[in-house]
């Protein structure tokens, strides 16, 4: 492959990664909403979720996988630390 073709492929890959990151952010917002976060509090809850990742998994290997159980664990963690963000069940 020529350098020009490689550059185009890299640009396409970067755009695809950005699109996937936006989709993941939307899915995180949806997960938090269905966990009970009020719509107006979603941006704050997303920030707390990202910080919570570091707090909950501070002793874990950075390359370990984040699956279904880990996502739930972090949501429960932020729910316990920030109950006012969530609707009362």
QUICOR-V189282 format. One line per field, one symbol per residue. phi: phi as a letter, one per 40 degrees, with the letter a starting at -180 (. if undefined). psi: psi as a letter, one per 30 degrees, with the letter a starting at -180 (. if undefined). burial: b if it has 9 or more other ideal C-beta (glycine too) atoms within 8 Angstrom, else e. A space follows every 50 residues. Layout:
phi->???
psi->???
burial->???
This chain:
phi->.cdcccccccccccccccccccccccccdcccccchccdcbddccccccc ccdcccbccccccccbbdccccdccccccccbcccbccc
psi->kleeeeeeeeeeeeeeeeeeeeeeeeeeeeeeeffgkkefgeeeeeeeee eeeeeehfflkfglkjaeeeeeeeeeefeefifffkkk.
burial->eeeeebeebeeeeeeeeeeeeeeebeebbebbbebebeeebbeebbebbe ebbeebbeeeeeeeeeeeebbebbbebbbeebeebbeee
